[in-house]
C-alpha cells in the first residue's frame, strides 16, 4: 500500500455570505480508495483581506452523514492580522469524508497537510 506524505490542499476560504452551495464550502475530500490522516491545517491572512479580524469555521463530515458536519475548531475562532491559526490535532478520515469551511471575510488562505494511504 502506497503511503504519501503531502500537502493535501491549498486555497482561500470563501466568505460565509458568498457560500450558497455545499460544494463551495469544500476544503478537502478523501479520494476513493484512500484513507487520510490530517496532520495540520494552517489558516493565515492573505494580502487582500477585507478585515483585520476574521471569524472562521472548519467542519468535518462523514461520507454517510454530510448533513450533520461536526465543528473541529472552537466557535467563535478568529484569525487576527498578521497572525496565523494552526490546527495541529491529528485525525483520520475515510474515503468520501470531507473538511468544510468558511470565513466572515474574503482572504483567509489555508493549507491542509497530511498522509494519504491506499486502502
C-alpha positions in Angstrom: 0.0 0.0 0.0 1.4 3.3 -1.1 1.8 5.9 1.7 2.1 9.6 0.6 3.1 12.5 3.0 1.9 15.6 1.2 0.1 18.9 1.1 -3.4 17.7 0.6 -5.0 21.1 -0.4 -4.3 24.8 -0.6 -6.8 27.5 -1.2 -8.8 30.5 0.1 -11.8 30.3 2.5 -14.9 31.8 1.0 -16.9 34.2 3.0 -20.0 32.6 4.6 -22.2 35.2 2.9 -21.0 34.1 -0.5 -21.4 30.4 0.1 -24.7 29.2 -1.2 -23.9 25.6 -2.1 -22.4 22.6 -0.2 -19.5 22.3 -2.7 -18.4 25.9 -2.2 -17.5 25.1 1.4 -15.5 22.0 0.5 -11.9 22.3 1.6 -10.8 18.6 1.1 -12.4 15.3 0.2 -10.6 12.0 0.8 -10.3 10.3 -2.7 -11.9 6.9 -3.4 -9.6 4.1 -2.4 -7.6 6.2 0.1 -7.5 6.8 3.8 -6.1 10.0 5.2 -4.5 11.3 8.4 -4.7 15.1 8.7 -1.6 16.3 10.4 -2.3 20.0 10.3 -4.5 22.9 9.0 -2.9 26.3 8.7 -5.0 29.4 8.2 -3.5 32.8 7.6 -4.5 36.3 6.4 -3.8 36.8 2.7 -2.8 40.1 1.2 -6.3 41.2 0.2 -8.2 40.6 3.5 -11.1 43.0 3.9 -10.9 42.9 7.7 -8.1 42.6 10.3 -10.2 40.1 12.4 -11.8 37.3 10.6 -14.1 34.6 12.1 -13.6 31.1 10.6 -15.5 27.9 10.7 -14.0 24.4 9.9 -16.1 21.3 10.0 -15.6 17.5 9.5 -18.3 15.4 7.9 -18.5 11.7 7.4 -19.4 10.4 4.0 -22.6 8.9 5.3 -23.8 12.0 7.3 -22.8 15.1 5.3 -26.0 16.8 6.5 -24.6 16.9 10.1 -21.0 18.2 9.9 -19.0 18.4 13.2 -17.2 21.6 14.1 -13.4 21.0 14.5 -12.4 24.4 15.6 -13.9 26.3 18.6 -16.8 28.7 17.9 -16.0 31.6 17.5 -12.5 31.2 16.2 -10.7 34.3 14.9 -7.7 34.9 12.7 -6.2 38.3 13.6 -3.9 40.0 11.2 -0.9 39.3 10.9 -1.2 36.1 13.0 -1.8 32.5 11.7 -4.0 29.9 13.2 -2.7 26.3 13.2 -4.9 23.4 13.9 -2.5 20.6 14.9 -4.7 17.9 16.3 -4.3 14.8 14.1 -7.3 12.9 13.0 -8.1 10.2 10.4 -10.6 10.3 7.6 -12.0 7.6 5.2 -12.8 7.7 1.5 -15.6 10.2 0.9 -15.2 12.1 4.2 -14.8 15.9 3.8 -13.5 19.0 5.5 -15.7 22.1 5.1 -15.0 25.7 5.9 -15.9 29.4 5.5 -14.9 32.8 6.9 -16.6 36.1 7.8 -14.5 37.9 5.1 -12.6 37.0 2.0 -8.9 36.4 2.0 -8.0 33.7 4.6 -5.6 31.3 3.0 -5.5 27.6 4.1 -3.1 24.7 3.8 -4.1 21.2 4.7 -1.2 18.7 5.3 -1.4 15.0 5.9 -0.8 11.5 4.8 -2.8 9.5 2.2 -2.7 5.8 2.1 -4.1 3.3 -0.4 -6.7 1.0 1.1 
